[in-house]
């Protein structure tokens, strides 16, 4: 008997369409040859359209964290003053990477479930003209919150600082017009909204970021954007690429091109509305207010009297639905539904049905968060 397919609803890795999986069966090719040049040129062109950018864009073989590190070491020097905007685990990670390479990092933080107030960013930059760069996570999957990047970027641009953006779980699913918002380095990863397996990360680099590159003195080798640029001019990557993931990403981007970016963005918004409405109908409450809530992941407060780990176990074992718990300090306090990339409203309906039956099995009587 064929096993029931798992409904994987975590913030990443995300489900991969059958045609994307099939594309990974292709044989290896010479990554220094003409076939790969055709592939990387096509992938880069499609990514630039979805990034809404004319900036140079590079595909790196690494996780999203590798691209975050690349954004820092290519634009900063030890001792540079950096402002990190932290609303959860991944904003904290960005701050920690900059600190590890010798930057002097100050932070603006928001409580879990809240976004950064752009006016706090303005005040911080006006008070300290030595701050060179602002690090911001556009969409924080640990808390299900999306920062107001349009407003933040306008302030950073007005103050003539560089802005490095972790858009790993947003771009390609949530609107982020890189050039219009004057974002200097924007990074993402294949296993998020791109309907592909893990293994590749992507980074766009603005002229202002290149100016910073020429002064940057942090150590870099594997992540050197100048190496990526010189090799891309010949249709190559500096190092051996994850070819099978390249094949997958190419197919995923073809699917996205057919759907069209406006439709993709609206689909994610519709799926999110279905998720939030359904969760509330079950008597549960959300960590984030609708005004700041993410369109790629929904964070749900712990149901009163229910152990989150046990709830996720029942949902998984009884219904083949896989949800995410809360990371770090939020462990046991929230759980999360990922809905980005290859996702439909019907997928969310299945999640809500499974969640409702699991709550009933565990004796949940309603009543909001613990």
C-alpha positions in Angstrom: 0.0 0.0 0.0 1.4 3.4 -0.9 2.2 5.6 2.1 0.2 8.7 2.6 2.1 11.8 1.4 3.4 14.0 4.2 2.0 17.5 4.3 5.2 19.3 5.2 4.2 22.7 6.7 7.3 24.1 8.3 9.0 27.3 7.3 11.7 25.4 5.4 12.6 23.2 3.8 9.4 23.5 1.9 7.6 20.9 -0.3 8.9 20.5 -3.8 6.6 19.9 -6.8 7.0 16.6 -8.7 8.4 18.2 -11.8 11.1 19.9 -9.7 12.0 16.5 -8.1 12.1 14.9 -11.5 14.4 17.5 -12.9 17.0 16.5 -10.3 17.4 13.1 -11.9 19.3 14.7 -14.8 23.0 13.6 -15.2 25.8 15.8 -14.1 27.3 18.3 -16.6 30.6 20.1 -16.9 30.3 23.2 -14.6 32.9 24.8 -16.7 31.2 24.1 -20.0 28.6 25.7 -22.3 25.6 23.7 -20.9 26.1 25.1 -17.4 26.6 28.6 -18.8 23.2 28.4 -20.4 21.7 27.1 -17.1 23.2 29.7 -14.8 22.5 32.6 -17.2 18.8 31.5 -17.4 18.5 31.1 -13.6 20.2 34.4 -12.9 18.0 36.3 -15.3 14.8 34.7 -13.8 16.0 35.5 -10.3 16.7 39.1 -11.2 13.1 39.5 -12.4 11.7 38.1 -9.2 14.1 40.2 -7.1 12.8 43.2 -9.2 16.4 44.3 -9.6 19.0 45.3 -12.2 21.7 44.8 -9.6 24.2 42.0 -10.0 23.0 38.7 -8.6 25.0 35.6 -7.6 24.0 32.0 -6.8 26.1 30.5 -4.0 26.3 26.9 -3.0 25.4 27.2 0.7 22.6 27.6 3.1 21.0 31.0 3.7 23.3 31.6 6.6 26.2 31.4 4.3 24.7 34.2 2.2 24.1 36.2 5.3 27.8 35.8 6.2 28.7 36.8 2.6 26.7 40.0 2.8 28.7 41.0 5.9 32.2 40.1 4.9 31.9 41.7 1.5 30.8 45.1 2.8 32.3 45.6 6.2 35.6 45.8 8.1 36.5 44.8 11.7 35.5 47.7 14.0 32.8 49.0 11.7 29.7 50.2 13.6 26.6 48.2 12.7 23.0 48.5 13.7 21.1 45.1 13.8 17.3 45.0 13.9 16.3 42.0 16.0 12.8 40.6 16.3 13.6 37.0 16.7 16.1 34.2 16.2 17.3 35.0 12.7 17.8 38.7 13.4 19.8 37.6 16.3 21.8 35.3 14.1 22.6 38.2 11.7 23.9 40.2 14.6 26.0 37.3 15.9 27.7 36.8 12.4 28.7 40.5 12.3 30.0 40.3 15.8 32.0 37.1 15.0 33.9 39.0 12.2 34.7 41.9 14.5 32.0 44.5 13.8 30.8 46.6 16.7 27.1 45.8 16.8 24.3 47.7 18.5 20.8 46.4 18.4 17.2 47.6 18.3 15.0 44.8 19.5 11.2 44.3 19.5 9.2 41.9 21.7 8.4 38.5 20.2 5.5 38.9 17.9 6.2 42.6 17.1 8.0 44.4 14.3 10.7 47.1 14.5 9.3 50.6 14.7 11.0 52.4 11.7 11.2 55.6 13.7 13.4 53.9 16.2 15.8 53.2 13.3 15.7 56.9 12.3 16.5 58.0 15.8 19.4 55.5 16.1 21.0 56.6 12.8 20.6 60.3 13.5 22.2 59.8 16.9 25.2 58.0 15.6 26.6 59.0 12.2 29.4 56.4 12.6 27.0 53.5 11.9 27.9 52.1 8.5 25.4 49.4 7.9 21.9 48.3 9.0 21.1 44.5 9.2 17.5 43.6 8.9 15.5 40.4 8.6 12.6 41.2 6.4 10.5 38.2 7.5 11.2 36.6 10.8 10.1 32.9 10.7 10.8 32.3 14.4 7.9 34.7 15.3 5.8 34.9 12.1 6.4 38.7 11.8 7.3 40.8 8.7 9.2 44.1 9.2 8.1 47.2 7.4 11.1 47.1 5.1 9.8 49.7 2.8 9.8 52.3 5.6 13.1 51.1 7.1 14.8 51.1 3.8 13.7 54.7 3.0 15.2 55.8 6.3 18.4 54.0 5.8 18.7 55.5 2.3 18.0 59.0 3.6 20.8 58.5 6.1 23.1 57.2 3.4 24.0 53.9 5.1 24.1 50.5 3.5 21.3 48.0 4.2 21.9 44.3 4.3 18.7 42.3 4.1 18.0 38.7 5.1 15.0 38.0 2.8 15.5 34.3 3.0 11.8 33.6 3.8 10.2 36.6 2.1 11.5 37.4 -1.4 9.7 35.3 -4.0 6.7 35.0 -1.8 6.2 38.5 -0.3 6.7 41.7 -2.3 10.2 43.0 -2.1 11.2 45.3 -4.9 14.9 45.4 -4.3 15.8 48.4 -6.5 12.7 50.5 -5.6 13.5 50.0 -1.9 17.3 50.6 -2.5 18.4 47.5 -0.7 22.1 47.0 -1.0 22.6 43.3 -0.4 19.5 41.0 -0.4 19.9 37.3 0.4 17.6 34.3 0.2 17.9 30.5 -0.1 16.5 27.8 -2.4 14.5 25.8 0.2 12.1 28.6 1.0 9.7 30.2 -1.5 11.6 28.9 -4.5 10.1 25.4 -4.4 13.5 23.7 -4.4 15.6 21.6 -2.1 18.3 23.1 0.2 21.7 23.8 -1.2 21.8 27.1 -2.9 21.6 30.7 -1.7 21.2 33.9 -3.8 22.5 37.4 -3.2 21.9 40.6 -5.1 24.5 43.3 -4.8 23.9 47.1 -5.4 26.4 49.7 -6.7 26.6 51.1 -3.1 27.4 47.6 -1.8 30.2 47.4 -4.4 31.6 50.7 -3.1 31.6 49.3 0.4 33.3 46.1 -0.9 36.3 48.1 -2.2 36.9 49.3 1.4 35.9 46.2 3.3 38.6 44.3 5.1 36.9 41.4 6.7 38.4 38.1 5.7 36.7 36.4 2.8 37.5 33.7 0.3 34.7 31.3 -0.4 32.2 34.1 -0.2 34.1 36.7 -2.2 31.6 38.5 -4.4 34.3 39.7 -6.8 35.2 36.1 -7.5 31.5 35.3 -8.1 31.2 38.2 -10.4 34.3 37.4 -12.5 33.3 33.7 -12.9 29.7 34.6 -13.7 30.9 36.7 -16.6 32.1 33.4 -18.1 28.9 31.5 -17.1 30.5 29.8 -14.1 30.7 29.8 -10.4 34.1 30.0 -8.6 33.6 26.7 -6.9 31.8 23.5 -7.8 28.0 24.3 -7.6 25.3 22.0 -6.3 24.2 20.9 -9.8 21.2 18.9 -8.9 19.8 21.8 -6.8 20.6 24.1 -9.8 18.4 21.8 -12.0 15.6 22.0 -9.4 15.8 25.8 -9.0 15.7 26.2 -12.7 12.5 24.2 -12.9 11.0 26.0 -9.9 11.7 29.3 -11.5 10.0 28.2 -14.7 6.9 27.4 -12.7 7.1 30.8 -10.9 7.5 32.6 -14.2 4.3 31.0 -15.6 2.4 32.0 -12.5 3.7 35.5 -12.4 5.0 37.4 -9.4 1.8 39.4 -8.7 -0.2 36.1 -8.6 2.4 34.5 -6.4 2.3 37.3 -3.9 -1.5 37.2 -3.8 -1.6 33.4 -3.5 0.6 33.7 -0.4 -1.7 36.4 1.0 -4.8 34.3 0.4 -3.3 31.2 1.9 -2.3 33.2 5.0 -5.8 34.6 5.4 -7.2 31.0 5.3 -4.6 29.9 7.9 -5.3 32.8 10.3 -9.1 32.5 10.0 -9.0 28.8 10.5 -6.7 29.0 13.5 -9.0 31.5 15.2 -12.0 29.4 14.4 -10.4 26.6 16.4 -10.2 28.9 19.4 -6.5 29.5 19.2 -4.7 32.9 19.2 -1.8 34.2 17.1 1.5 35.5 18.4 1.6 38.4 15.9 -1.0 41.0 15.2 -2.4 40.9 11.6 -0.8 44.3 10.9 2.7 42.7 11.2 2.0 39.1 10.7 3.9 37.2 8.0 2.4 35.8 4.8 4.8 32.9 4.8 4.6 31.5 8.3 1.9 31.7 11.0 2.9 31.5 14.7 0.3 30.2 17.1 0.3 30.6 20.9 0.3 27.5 23.0 -3.3 26.2 23.5 -4.3 26.3 27.2 -3.7 22.9 28.8 -2.0 21.4 25.8 1.6 20.4 25.5 2.9 21.7 22.2 5.3 18.8 21.6 2.4 16.3 22.1 0.2 18.2 19.8 2.7 18.2 17.0 3.3 14.5 17.6 -0.4 13.7 17.2 -0.8 15.9 14.1 2.3 14.2 12.6 1.5 10.6 13.5 -2.3 10.6 13.0 -2.5 12.9 10.0 0.9 13.0 8.3 1.0 16.8 8.8 4.3 18.2 10.0 4.3 21.6 11.8 7.1 23.4 13.5 7.6 24.2 17.1 8.9 27.4 18.5 12.7 28.0 18.4 14.9 28.9 21.3 13.1 30.9 24.0 9.8 30.2 22.3 10.1 26.4 22.5 6.9 25.0 24.1 5.2 28.4 23.9 4.2 28.5 20.2 3.9 26.3 17.2 4.1 27.4 13.5 2.5 26.7 10.2 4.8 27.3 7.2 3.0 28.3 4.1 5.4 29.5 1.4 6.5 28.2 -2.0 4.5 25.2 -3.2 1.3 25.7 -1.2 -2.4 26.1 -1.8 -5.4 26.9 0.3 -6.4 23.2 0.1 -3.1 22.3 1.8 -4.0 24.7 4.6 -7.5 23.2 4.9 -5.9 19.8 5.5 -3.6 21.3 8.2 -6.6 22.9 9.9 -8.6 19.7 9.8 -5.7 17.7 11.3 -5.1 20.4 13.9 -8.7 20.4 14.9 -8.9 16.7 15.3 -5.6 16.5 17.2 -6.9 19.2 19.6 -10.1 17.3 20.2 -8.1 14.1 20.8 -6.0 15.9 23.4 -9.1 17.3 25.2 -8.8 20.9 24.2 -11.8 22.9 25.3 -10.8 26.3 23.9 -9.9 29.4 25.8 -6.9 31.0 24.1 -3.2 30.9 25.0 -1.7 29.6 28.2 
